[in-house]
């Protein structure tokens, strides 16, 4: 049961991280049309919840994937796939710590009167860091899904043969 719980938590965290970072990526075209003052207003108004939920998902994802590694040590393919996911979570945290967060801290101090002339390069760097995080989140989610699905039986087999072969009908969903 612990293995299933750890896999569920890891998958949920990867899905949350991917959803949040992908949202930033999908906003890029629209945000590139904003004026400097509007872009700063958006940055300083809408993203507090993203950092909180994303940070928790990335940290908890790294912890749960790290614990999973001990459980999967004797399952080489699941271990390697989960290791890739754990490294992806670590990468997301590093990109935030050394990329997005320093930019966030800088932008929080800006007012319409103090926006630097190179604000578009700073905006573009912020977007690139999120794109990198999206790639890492997609990698974590994909590798965790593959690790789980590879160990999931592909039929309704029972220890004594297929349930369908013995005339049992699959239960209907409600």
Secondary structure, 3 states (H helix, E strand, C coil): CHHHHHHHHHHHHHHHHHHHHHHHHHHHHHHCCCCHHHHHHHHHHHCHHHHHHHHHHHHHHHHHHHHHHHHCCCCHHHHHHHHHHHHHHHHHHHHHHHHHHHHHHHHCCCCCCCCCCCHHHHHHHHHHHHHHHHHHHHHHHHHHHHHHHHCCCCCCEECCEECCCCCCCCCCCC
